[in-house]
Amino acid sequence: MYVTNQLMKQVETAGHHVATVYNGQQLTYKELLTRAQRLAAHLQQRYNTGDVVALFLLNSDDLLVAYYGVQLAGLTVMPVNTKLAVPEIEYIFQHSNARVLIYDDALRDKARATQHTFDETIVRGGDDALRAILTDASLAYTPYEMDGDAMAVVMYTSGTTGKPKGVMLSQRNIYETCTIWAESMNLQATDRMYICTPLFHCAGLQVFAIPTLHQGGTVIIAEAFSPETTLQELVDTNATIFFGVPAMYTILLNRPDTKTLSFPQLRLFCYGAAPMPYEMVRQLKETFPNVRVQNLYGQTENSPAASSLLDEDALTKIGSVGKPLPKTSIQIVDEFGEPLPVGMVGEIAVKGPQVMLGYLRNEEETNRALKDGWLLSGDLGRFDDEGYLYIVDRKKDMILRGGENVYPIEVEDVLYQMPQILEAAVVGIPHEVYGEVPKAYIVLKEGATLSDDEVRAYCTERLAKYKVPAVIEYLAELPRNASGKVLKHTLRPTPATKGGA
């Protein structure tokens, strides 16, 4: 079974049900499939199985049409981060050897600035070649016999620690991910999923949009998150599920109208990309007593789907990313890949039908990441004695201070408990004596004031002395990538820079 087959089944059983809502316009399941098949027919006439089609698109219903259409044609779809710089985009185009580019006219300058040569470019907006294809009733689709193990999607990692890597996902990977999340979130045909995070990102696309369509629900697409309008849109669109990164929830909880609006249909708040501090979870449940909360953990390399912390454990297992998802096994391993006992910190390894095929044209990294069917995540974690998984930190983020391990997440959790702090990030900086020491970057709430001494005094009461930030810097905002993750590599000093305590 494939996601494209499932879309066809939805058309057979509920073709007139609304599949997507975008800018007030609705597409039924029948209309969505018809448009996807027309695009597939256009591509089938020109390209061969496995050819890569790059989607350089902003959030819209057309992105989902193209996602299905490329796969229906037997080609590989590649959503590309629209926020990347031209050299980064060019690298992805060239490394993937993409043959077709479907792009938004609003992104024309950036798309055309790369040196990669495409066989065909299809613009959305402007002269709107995409619209011409999607409305061309003469385009006849020929059903394609798919291979479940063939590469259907390639998604490039954010490249926060080096060159982006192309994660190859099969038809089976995507289908299994849909079934896994549908079960975990109890997705129904009555659900209305509100998405304001980028659809070019694996979470917005393959954790929320496609699983919702898989179950026959409705995807409400916003172009972006808005501190001013998102709350009201959740009311106006009768949304039942909202996904955001913790920074979004921080903003929404601090809005004056949060407690005055009514959300009768809303049933689930999902969050991921970063841990949510206890105080924020408590405020969220207090402010929205009828809405459940769920933390989701995964990576592009596992489609993404690894574990989830459900509502009933949200306050008692704070800091945990929950238990393994259905069909998924997780273990903590040492540097040799051997399983570690409960409570020991090691690398998180994930196994299941959603684990990637490998990295595109990168055998060395594929062999490093995949061991006997296990995906080595690069995240450090531990299990407690009840089987709940805790992410301690990224292996590359851990700070080694004078022989003592300092995990930034642990320090950040304490900082988030200070009522004056809106956001915080901790990184290691070089030190002549200790090798590294923690440095905290802090964003204060509007109108709040805080001194370095107050921060250190608060931390000293709750942390070992070697974990207390040696250096503190205040920022207007933290740098983030499109998925909401803090770009810690931009906060770290260059190797030549020295820090002091």
C-alpha positions in Angstrom: 0.0 0.0 0.0 1.2 3.5 -0.8 0.0 7.0 0.1 -1.0 7.6 -3.5 -3.2 4.5 -3.4 -4.7 5.6 -0.1 -5.6 9.0 -1.7 -7.4 7.1 -4.5 -9.3 5.1 -1.8 -10.4 8.3 -0.1 -11.7 9.6 -3.4 -13.7 6.4 -3.9 -15.3 6.6 -0.4 -15.5 10.3 0.2 -14.5 12.2 -2.9 -16.5 15.3 -2.0 -15.1 15.6 1.5 -12.8 18.7 1.9 -9.1 17.7 1.7 -7.5 21.1 2.0 -8.3 24.7 2.9 -6.0 27.4 1.7 -6.6 31.1 1.6 -10.3 30.4 1.9 -10.3 28.1 -1.1 -11.3 24.4 -0.6 -10.1 21.3 -2.5 -12.1 18.1 -2.2 -10.4 14.8 -2.3 -11.6 14.3 -5.9 -10.2 17.7 -7.0 -6.9 17.1 -5.2 -6.4 13.7 -6.9 -7.5 15.1 -10.3 -4.9 17.9 -10.2 -2.2 15.5 -9.0 -2.9 13.1 -11.8 -2.7 15.9 -14.4 0.7 16.9 -13.1 1.7 13.2 -13.1 0.5 12.8 -16.7 2.6 15.9 -17.8 5.7 14.5 -16.1 5.2 10.9 -17.4 5.5 12.2 -20.9 8.9 13.6 -20.3 10.8 11.9 -17.5 11.8 8.4 -16.3 11.4 6.6 -13.0 13.6 7.9 -10.3 14.2 11.4 -11.8 14.1 14.1 -9.2 11.6 16.9 -9.2 12.4 19.8 -6.9 9.6 21.7 -5.1 10.7 25.2 -4.2 7.3 26.3 -3.0 5.8 28.3 -0.2 2.9 26.8 1.9 -0.1 26.2 -0.4 -2.5 23.5 -1.5 -0.4 23.2 -4.7 2.5 21.9 -2.7 0.5 18.9 -1.6 -0.9 18.4 -5.1 2.7 18.4 -6.4 3.8 16.0 -3.7 1.3 13.4 -4.7 1.6 14.2 -8.5 5.3 13.6 -8.7 5.0 10.2 -6.9 2.0 9.2 -9.1 4.3 9.7 -12.1 6.9 7.3 -10.5 9.4 10.1 -10.0 11.1 11.3 -6.8 9.8 14.4 -5.1 12.2 16.7 -3.3 10.8 19.6 -1.2 13.4 22.3 -0.7 13.8 24.7 2.2 12.8 28.1 0.7 14.7 30.0 3.5 18.1 28.7 2.5 20.7 30.9 0.9 21.4 30.6 -2.9 24.6 28.6 -2.4 22.8 26.1 -0.2 20.0 25.7 -2.7 22.4 25.3 -5.5 24.2 22.6 -3.7 21.0 20.7 -3.2 19.9 21.1 -6.8 23.2 19.9 -8.1 23.9 17.1 -5.6 20.4 15.6 -6.3 20.8 16.1 -10.0 17.2 17.4 -10.0 15.7 17.5 -13.6 12.6 19.5 -12.9 11.9 22.6 -10.8 8.5 23.6 -9.6 8.8 27.0 -7.9 6.8 30.0 -6.6 7.0 33.2 -8.6 7.6 35.0 -5.4 10.9 33.0 -5.2 11.8 33.5 -8.8 15.0 35.5 -8.1 16.4 33.0 -5.6 15.4 30.0 -7.8 17.0 31.4 -10.9 20.1 32.6 -9.2 21.5 29.1 -9.0 23.8 27.7 -11.7 22.0 24.3 -11.9 20.4 23.5 -15.3 17.0 21.9 -15.2 15.3 20.2 -18.1 12.1 22.1 -17.2 11.0 24.8 -14.8 7.4 25.2 -13.9 6.3 28.4 -12.2 3.4 28.8 -9.8 2.0 32.3 -10.1 3.3 34.9 -12.6 2.6 33.3 -16.0 1.5 30.3 -13.8 2.6 27.3 -15.9 1.7 25.1 -13.0 -1.9 26.3 -13.0 -2.1 25.6 -16.8 -1.1 22.0 -16.2 -3.4 21.4 -13.2 -6.4 22.6 -15.2 -5.6 20.9 -18.5 -8.4 18.2 -18.8 -6.6 16.7 -21.8 -3.8 15.3 -19.7 -4.5 11.6 -19.3 -2.8 9.8 -16.4 -1.5 6.3 -16.9 -1.4 4.3 -13.6 2.1 3.5 -12.6 3.1 0.2 -10.9 5.1 1.4 -7.9 7.9 -0.3 -6.1 7.5 0.0 -2.3 11.3 0.0 -1.8 12.1 2.6 -4.5 13.0 6.1 -3.5 9.8 8.2 -3.5 11.0 11.3 -1.5 14.4 12.9 -0.9 14.6 15.5 1.8 17.8 17.3 2.7 18.7 17.7 6.3 19.0 21.2 7.6 22.8 21.2 7.4 23.2 22.7 10.9 26.4 20.7 11.4 27.8 20.6 7.8 26.7 20.1 4.2 23.1 19.0 3.9 22.5 15.2 3.4 19.8 13.9 1.1 17.6 11.5 3.1 16.1 8.9 0.8 12.7 7.7 1.8 10.8 4.9 0.1 7.1 4.5 -0.7 6.9 2.1 2.2 8.7 4.5 4.6 6.1 7.2 4.0 3.1 4.9 4.1 4.2 3.3 7.4 4.9 6.8 8.9 1.3 7.7 8.1 -0.1 4.7 9.8 2.2 5.2 12.8 1.2 8.8 13.4 -2.5 8.2 12.6 -2.5 5.7 15.4 -0.5 7.8 17.9 -2.6 11.0 17.4 -5.8 9.0 16.8 -6.4 10.9 13.6 -10.0 10.7 12.2 -11.8 11.8 9.1 -13.4 14.5 11.2 -10.1 16.1 12.1 -9.1 19.5 10.8 -5.3 19.8 11.0 -4.1 23.5 11.1 -0.5 23.7 9.7 1.4 27.0 9.8 4.9 25.4 9.9 6.7 25.0 6.5 5.4 22.1 4.4 8.8 21.7 2.8 9.9 20.4 6.2 9.5 16.7 7.1 7.3 17.4 10.2 4.7 19.6 8.6 4.5 17.4 5.6 4.9 13.8 6.7 3.9 13.9 10.3 0.8 16.1 10.0 -0.4 16.9 6.4 0.0 13.5 4.7 -1.2 11.4 7.7 -4.3 13.6 8.0 -5.1 13.1 4.3 -4.3 9.4 4.8 -7.1 9.2 7.3 -9.6 11.3 5.3 -9.3 14.5 7.4 -8.9 18.1 6.3 -5.6 20.0 6.2 -5.9 23.8 6.8 -2.8 25.5 5.4 -1.6 28.8 6.6 1.3 30.5 4.8 3.2 31.0 8.1 2.7 31.4 11.8 1.5 34.8 12.9 1.5 36.0 16.5 -1.4 38.4 15.6 -3.7 36.1 13.6 -3.0 32.4 14.3 -5.1 32.1 17.4 -8.1 33.7 15.7 -7.7 31.4 12.7 -7.8 28.3 14.9 -11.2 29.5 16.0 -12.5 30.6 12.5 -11.4 27.4 10.8 -12.8 25.0 13.5 -9.3 23.4 13.8 -9.1 20.3 15.9 -5.3 19.9 15.9 -2.5 22.5 16.0 1.3 21.8 15.7 3.9 24.3 16.7 7.4 24.5 18.1 7.8 25.6 21.7 8.6 29.2 20.6 5.2 29.5 19.0 3.4 28.4 22.2 5.5 30.8 24.2 4.2 33.7 22.0 0.6 32.5 22.1 0.6 32.0 25.8 1.8 35.6 26.3 -0.9 37.1 24.1 -3.6 39.0 26.0 -6.5 37.4 23.9 -5.4 33.8 24.6 -7.8 33.5 27.6 -10.7 35.3 26.0 -11.1 33.3 22.9 -13.1 30.0 22.7 -11.8 26.9 21.0 -14.7 24.4 21.1 -13.3 22.1 18.4 -9.6 22.1 19.4 -8.6 18.7 20.9 -4.9 18.4 20.5 -1.7 20.6 20.7 1.3 18.9 19.3 4.9 20.1 19.7 8.3 19.1 18.7 11.7 20.3 17.3 12.8 21.3 20.8 11.9 20.4 24.5 9.1 22.3 26.2 9.9 23.3 29.8 7.6 22.2 32.6 6.3 25.7 33.3 5.2 26.1 29.6 3.4 22.8 29.6 1.7 23.7 32.9 0.5 27.0 31.5 -0.7 25.4 28.3 -2.8 22.9 30.1 -4.1 25.5 32.5 -5.0 27.9 29.7 -6.6 25.2 27.5 -8.0 22.6 30.0 -9.9 20.7 27.3 -7.0 20.4 24.9 -4.6 17.5 25.2 -0.9 18.0 24.5 1.5 15.6 22.8 5.2 15.8 22.2 6.6 14.2 19.0 10.1 13.1 18.4 11.7 12.0 15.2 14.2 12.9 12.5 14.2 13.2 8.7 16.1 9.9 8.7 13.1 8.1 10.3 10.6 9.9 8.2 10.2 11.3 11.0 8.8 9.0 13.6 10.5 7.6 16.7 8.6 8.3 20.0 5.8 10.4 21.5 4.9 11.6 25.0 1.1 11.6 25.5 -1.0 14.0 27.4 -1.4 11.8 30.5 2.4 12.0 31.0 2.9 15.6 30.0 3.5 16.9 33.5 4.7 13.8 35.3 7.4 12.9 32.7 8.6 16.4 31.9 11.6 16.4 29.6 10.8 13.0 28.2 9.9 12.4 24.6 7.8 9.5 25.7 7.8 5.8 24.6 8.6 4.3 21.2 5.8 4.7 18.6 3.9 1.7 17.1 6.1 -0.6 15.0 9.2 1.1 16.4 12.1 -0.1 18.6 14.5 2.2 20.3 17.6 1.4 22.3 20.5 3.3 23.9 23.9 2.2 22.6 27.5 2.9 23.4 30.2 4.0 21.0 30.5 0.4 19.8 26.8 0.0 19.1 26.2 -2.2 22.2 23.0 -1.7 24.2 23.4 0.1 27.5 21.5 -0.5 30.8 18.5 1.5 31.9 19.6 5.0 33.1 22.9 5.1 31.2 23.4 7.8 28.7 24.3 6.8 25.1 23.3 7.3 21.5 19.7 6.8 20.6 19.2 4.1 18.0 15.9 3.6 16.1 14.5 0.7 14.2 11.3 0.3 12.2 9.7 0.4 8.8 10.0 4.2 8.7 13.8 4.2 8.8 15.4 5.7 5.6 17.0 3.8 2.7 20.1 5.9 3.3 21.7 9.1 2.2 21.7 10.0 -1.5 25.1 9.6 -3.1 26.8 9.4 0.3 27.7 5.8 1.1 30.2 6.8 3.9 27.5 8.6 5.9 24.9 5.9 5.2 27.2 3.3 6.6 27.9 5.4 9.6 24.2 6.0 10.3 22.7 2.6 9.5 23.9 -0.5 11.4 22.0 -3.8 11.0 18.8 -2.0 10.4 19.3 0.4 13.3 19.5 4.2 12.7 22.1 5.9 14.9 20.4 9.2 15.5 23.3 11.3 16.7 21.1 12.2 19.8 22.2 11.3 23.3 19.5 9.9 25.5 18.6 7.5 28.3 15.6 5.4 29.4 14.1 5.6 32.9 12.9 2.5 34.7 9.4 2.8 33.3 10.6 2.8 29.6 10.3 6.6 29.0 13.0 8.1 26.7 14.8 11.3 27.6 16.9 13.2 25.1 20.0 14.4 26.9 21.4 16.4 24.0 22.9 16.1 20.5 26.2 14.4 20.7 27.8 17.4 19.1 26.2 19.8 21.6 27.5 18.2 24.8 29.9 20.4 26.7 33.0 18.8 28.2 34.0 21.1 31.1 37.2 19.9 32.9 36.2 16.3 32.4 32.6 16.8 33.4 29.8 16.4 30.9 27.4 19.3 30.7 24.2 18.8 28.7 22.8 22.1 27.5 19.2 21.0 27.7 19.5 20.5 31.5 20.8 24.0 31.9 18.1 25.4 29.5 15.4 23.7 31.5 16.4 25.6 34.6 16.7 28.9 32.8 13.2 28.5 31.4 11.9 28.3 34.9 12.8 32.0 35.5 9.7 34.0 34.9 11.6 36.8 33.2 13.0 34.6 30.5 11.2 34.0 27.2 13.8 31.8 25.5 17.3 30.4 26.3 20.0 28.5 24.5 23.2 27.1 26.0 26.4 26.3 24.1 30.0 25.5 25.0 32.7 28.1 24.4 36.5 27.5 24.6 38.3 28.0 28.0 42.0 27.9 28.6 41.7 25.9 31.8 38.6 23.8 31.6 38.6 23.2 27.8 34.9 24.4 27.6 32.5 26.2 29.7 28.7 26.8 29.3 27.5 30.1 27.8 23.8 31.1 28.0 22.0 33.2 25.4 18.9 34.6 26.9 15.8 36.4 25.4 13.9 38.3 28.0 10.1 38.8 28.0 8.9 42.2 27.1 9.6 44.7 29.9 11.5 42.2 32.0 15.0 42.9 33.4 17.6 40.5 34.7 21.2 40.7 35.8 23.9 38.1 35.2 24.2 37.7 39.0 20.5 36.9 39.3 20.8 34.3 36.6 23.8 32.6 38.1 22.3 32.7 41.6 19.1 31.0 40.4 21.1 28.3 38.5 23.5 27.7 41.4 20.5 26.7 43.6 19.4 24.1 41.1 22.5 22.9 39.3 26.0 21.7 40.1 28.5 24.6 40.0 30.2 23.4 36.9 26.9 23.5 35.0 26.2 27.2 35.8 26.7 29.5 32.8 30.1 31.1 32.9 29.1 33.7 30.3 25.7 35.2 29.6 24.6 37.2 26.6 21.2 38.8 26.0 19.6 38.7 22.5 16.5 40.1 20.9 15.7 36.6 19.5 17.4 33.2 19.0 18.5 32.2 15.5 16.4 29.4 14.2 16.0 27.3 11.1 12.8 26.7 9.2 11.7 23.9 11.5 12.1 26.0 14.6 15.3 24.5 15.9 17.8 26.8 17.4 20.9 27.2 15.2 23.4 26.6 17.9 26.3 26.5 15.5 25.7 30.2 14.8 25.9 30.9 18.5 29.2 29.1 19.1 32.4 31.1 18.7 35.0 30.2 16.2 37.7 27.8 17.4 40.2 30.7 17.8 37.8 32.6 20.2 38.5 32.2 23.9 35.9 32.4 26.6 36.5 33.0 30.3 34.7 32.5 33.6 
